[in-house]
């Protein structure tokens, strides 16, 4: 899904004004703790400024998050796994954590009452509130399909796809075959892509 040179390219473009919520960083660290040895978690924690205490709704540099995701990917490769798949799984873990949060539970209730298109239409506005970079949009393709378009999202394809698929399928109680997806990356560093969803 994504390779290390792509993540490092996005990391090189990060600026101080490119921020993500503490919830994203915390979710990535929780995923590391569940999937990797303690020394990998320690290396991941070192990506956060020394002494910094994460607060769910505060914003922090996306560079910290990319540093954590890079450590996750490198650890997966060292153990014979896939760099991109491990980042996808970390995003999926974050999506599950989001659904369990107060805001996530509210969105899930709204989504289950109004249908999947309405849930997916809310993702671009949620993204614009959460992060300070990129463009996000949604369009319906048919009654049972749609696509999310991400442009210049520094977090990249792996995490974002995992987050969307994990949170959407869990919130709406869709089984393994209930939500199918296909991803088309549209630039070299995997910051722009189209996520097509069918249900």
N, C-alpha and C positions, 0 to 999 in steps of 0.2 A: 504494500500500500504506500509506503514512504520509505526513503532511504536516508542514511545519516547525512550525506552531502547536502540534501535538500533542507534538512533541519538546520544544519550549520549555516547555510546560505541565508535562511530566514533570521537566524540569530544575529548574523552580521548586519542586518538591516534594522535591528531593534534600536529605538531611541528612548530617552527617559520618559517621554510622554506616552509611550505604548504600554498600557496597563491592563491587568486582569484582576478579577476579584480574588480575595484570599480564599474563598471557597474552592476555586480551581486548584490552587497550590496545595491546600489541605487534602483535597480529594486525591491528588497525585501522590502525596506522601503516604496516605492511607493505603493506596493501591500498592506502593512499593513495599510497605510493611507486610502486606498480605502475600506478596508474590516473590519477594527476594530475600536474600540473607541480610542479617543486621548490618553488616559492613556496607552494603549497598544503600540501605536506608540512611546510614550516617553520611555517606558521600552525597546523597540527594539533599539531605538537610543543609549541607554546607553551601548549597546553591542560594540559600536565603541569607540575606545580610546578617552578620553575627549579632545575636541578641534580639533580633526582630521577632516579635510575637505576632503570629498571623491572626487577623480578625476577619471573619467571614465576609463582611460587607465592605471592608477597606480595599483599596486597589494597590497593587504591587507591580513591579516591572515584569513584563512578559518574558524578558530575558531569564529571569529566575526560573520560570516555568519551563522554558525550552531547555535550560540546563538540567532540570530534573528529568524531563522526558528523554534527553540524550543519555543520561546515566541509565535509565530504565532500558532503553534500546540496546545500549552496549552490553549491559548485563545479560539480556536475553540472548544476544548473539554469542557471548562467551559461553553460555550454557547450551548452545546448539539450536536456539530458537530464532525467531525473526524479529529484526529491529522494528519494522513497521507494524507487525501484528501486536507486539508488546505495547506500542503506543496506542493502537486501537483499543486493546483490552483496558488500558489505563483510562481512556476516555469513556469506555463503557462502564467501568467501575464508578466514574464520576457521575454518569447519567443515572445510575442506580441510586447513588447517594443523593443526588438532586431530587429525585422522586420522593425520597424519604423526608426531605426538608419541608418546612412549613409552606414555603412558596411553591415548591414542587407538587405537594399534595393538592394545593388549591388549583394549580394549572391542570393537574390530572383530573380533578373533578369537573372542571370546565370542559376539558377535552373529551371526556367520556360522555358528557351530556350533549356536546355540539358536533362531534364527529372529528375524524382525523384531519381533514383539511383545515378546520379551524385551529386545531392544535399546532399544525405545521406552519400555518400563517403567522402564528405568534412568535415563532423562533427568530425571525429577523429583528423584530423590535426588542426581544429579550437580549439578543446578541449586542445590539447597539447600546443597551444600558450596561451590559456586563463588561465590554471591552472598548478600548478607545482607538481601534484601528479596523480597517477592512470595510467592505460593503456586503450586505446580506439581503437576499430577496427570496421570495417563494412564488411559484406559479403552479396552478392546477393543470394537469395534462388530461385527465379523464376523471370520472367519478371515483375511481379507485387508484389513482396515481397522481404524483406531483413531483416537483423538483425544487430543491433548495440550491441557490447559487451563492457561492462564497467567492469573493474577490479580495485578494491581498490580505487574507487572514493569517497573521503571523504564527498562530498556533499550529496551523497546517491541517492537512487532510486526515491523518490518523486519529488524533484526539477528537476532532470535531465530528467525524463520522461515528466513532464509538459513542460519543456523548449523545448525539441525536438518536441513533438506533437504540441504545440502552435505555434512555429516558422515555422515548416514545413507546417502545414495545412493552416496557414495564408499566408505565402509567395507564396504558389502555388494555393491559392484560392480554397482549397478543402472544400467541405461542411461537415456537421457533420458525414455523412456516407462515406466520401471520403477517410479517412485515419483511418484504424482500427489498434489497437495495443494490444499486449499481453506481459506481463512482467513475467519473471521467475527470482526470486532472488536466487543467488547461494552461499551466505554465511550468517552468523548469523547476521551481523550488517548492511545488505542491502547496502554495498559498492560495491558489485559485482553482476551484473545482466545482463540479456539478454533482449533486447527490440526488439520484432518482429513486423514489420510493414507490412501491406497489403493494397493495393490500387487498 
